[in-house]
Amino acid sequence: MINKEKILGLLGIASKTKKIVFGKVALRNYISKKYFKNKLVIISVDCGKTVKQDIIKRCDSYNVSYIIPDFLTKEILSKTIGKENVSILGVTEDNLINGIIATVNNGGDE
């Protein structure tokens, strides 16, 4: 089982340190630009079908990692980062990306 508190904590840190990207245009640029070597896109479970398909397709074509945690709704994601109506975001800090991926892969046990 994924440790959701740890993931939400890491997303909160990313938000406070301004290491997140959200919004249609910003996410498309984040996915396609080579400025960031390590990228992670986080998609909420209740994200719109066409938006989700578009982002997943872009992530696949640019070889960008993405996750869809089963506990992460738009409401929880938005509250965690202190914004409204955010269903998808990108993380730009390597250490936070590694921490989130490790938590997902190891179920929170490091």
N, C-alpha and C positions, 0 to 999 in steps of 0.2 A: 504494500500500500504506500502510495506517495505521501510524504509528509507535507501536507498543504500549508501548515503554519510557516514552515521554513521557506517554501516557495513564495508565499505572500510577503514574508519578511524581506526576502531578497528583492522582490519587486518594489516594496516600499522604499528600500534603500536606493534602488535604481531611480525611483521617482524623485526622491529628495536630493539626489546628487545630479539630477537632470541627465541621466544616462538612458533615457527612453525616447522612442520615436512613435508617434501615433498620428493618425489622420491619413486619408487616402493617398495624397500626393507625397507626403513625407515617407510613408511606408514603401511606396513604389520606388522612390529614390534610394532609400536605405537598402532595399533588396538588390537593386541593380548596380549601385555604385561599388567600386572596388576599394573605396577608402577604408572600410572596416574589413579586416581579415576574418574575424570571428563574428558570426551573426546568429541571432536567435529570434524567431518570431513566435509570439504567444497568442493563441487564438481562443476566445471564449467558446464554450459549448453552444451557446444560444446565438451565436453570430449568424447574420443573414446568409442564406445558402449561396447566392451569387458572389457575395463579397468573399466568403470563405473559399469558394472554388477559385476565384481570381487570385487570391493571395497564395493559396497552395500551389496553383499552377506556376506562378512567378517564382516561388521558393524552389520548386522542383527544377525549373529551367535555369536558375542561377545557383543551384546547389547550396541553398540556405536551409539550415535546420529550423524546424518548427515543431511546436507541441500544442496539443489540445487537451489540457488537464480536465478530467471529468467533473471536477468540483468547481471549476472556474466559470462563473456566469458573468455577463456584462456588468451586473450590479456589483458583484464582488470585485472584479477587476477595476472598475471605475472608482469604487470606494478606496481600494488599496493604494491607487496612485493619486487620489485626490482630485479627480476630474469627473466629468459627466459623460455618459454614453460612449464609453470606449469599449470596443469589442475585440480589437486586435492591437498589439503593440510590438515594437522591436526593442531589444536591449542592446546597448552599444558598448558596454564595459565588459572586457574579457573575463575578469575574475567573477563577476556576477553571472555571466553566461555559463562559465564552467561550474559554478556553484549550483545553478538551477539544473543543468544537465546531469550533474552528479547526483543531485537529490532525486530527479526523475528516474535515473538508471538504477540507483541503489535503494530506492524506496525511502530515502532519508537517512539511511544508515551509512555513516562514513567511517 
